[in-house]
Amino acid sequence: MQLATAALLLAGVALANGQAITFGGESSGPASCRDYLGRQGLCDDVFQCPAFLEILRSRPTSAELNPIRRSVCGQRGRQPLVCCAKDTPTPPTRPTRPPTSGPFTGDPERHPNRGLLPDPSRLDCGTSDFTIKIVGGVVADLGEFPWVAMLGYERSGAAEVDFNCGGALINERYVLTAAHCVTGLPTEFRLAKLRLGEHDLTTDQDCINGECTGPVQDFTPEEVISHKDYNSPERFWNDIALIRLDRPYDQALGSAIRPICLPFGSFGKDPLDDKKFVVAGFGLTEAFGDSSNVMMKVNVPLFDANNCSQVFRRNQAKIGPTQLCAGGARGQDSCSGDSGGPLMATTRFGPPYHAVGVVSFGVTRCGTANVPGVYTRVSEYLNWIMDNMRP
């Protein structure tokens, strides 16, 4: 994409979104403003902002233009003005691509970036070093799912962050989530924070019977990568995304934080009928109920693919081979607050856990008998995940 073309695209987006536009006229200098991260800056020509200029020079995708779009603060003629913060960081480099003519299409185990992901055979993932049992109910044990991430969103004019989606840590820098959690957000919302190591939102430190985890760790998204074919060719197809954290998580803090395994080996190739499945998160505890302050968990059965297709055909949704269905038992389902979280699978012998699915969608009244939830099938996207990762 040429610089001029990208700049005109930004101007068009600003007008289409009804953002405040200033025209022509003499000015004593750039006005003060706040950028897409809320930082103080100056409203000036996009070509005067080094970080944004670097993005324009890199032949950006539409998603990579989002930080600039969200920082448009005016227009001079046909030239967009952007809010350039003094401390705007240099944008991240593009993910390292395998030396091929396109996306890697071979065996995921042989992907050039395979070493960026933990090895299930060495128990580098999918297990917990810190688990304190909680008696009764469906509350998750303290530290039981140390890879569960919370995605926090800021609304314009609001001081608090709302955690409305989930995700799963897959290595020290990347969280796997759903594309619908990071794509097409309302203009007043932005993904502002990712949290790891949380169990109870009402306490500063989580403890059971005097045993405590370390503090939660909060991160900002350094890079968001949505599948380019999300919602194509059918609605909710390719509902998968990666978020790169601004730094690795700190293992020295003693928090219950650890990555989950991805479905290599038998979890990606064999039928899943003999596996046990669980979802966990802070979502709705019952249909049309309130979100939970404590991490919850629920076992869900695998749901027959053909029956799932018939169920959702009545709801004008087509289920494809890159999706899987689970749940369908009354009161046992993942609800909207867990969007983007992992569908976790183990053998009958227990951990390590593997993220075989990403919570995608279901019916409005979740937990309905004979109506499963739909998940993005992670094994179909292993190469895509590694294509888009870098050290």
Secondary structure, DSSP 8 states (H G I E B T S, - for coil): --HHHHHHHHHHHHHHTT-----S---SS-EEEE-TTS-EEEEEEGGG-HHHHHHHHT---TGGGHHHHTTEEEEETTEEEEEEETT-----------SSSSS--S-GGG-TTGGGS--GGGT-SS--S--B---STTB--BTS-TTEEEEEEEETT--SEEEEEEEEE-SSSEEEE-GGGTSS--TTEEEEEEEES-SBTT-SS-EETTEE----EEE-EEEEEE-TTTT-SSTTTT--EEEEESS---GGG--S----B---THHHHS-STT-EEEEEESSBSSTT--B-SB-EEEE--B--HHHHHHHHHTTT----TTEEEEE-BTTBS--GGGTT-EEEEEETTEEEEEEEEEEEE--SSTT-TT-EEEEEEGGGGHHHHHHT---
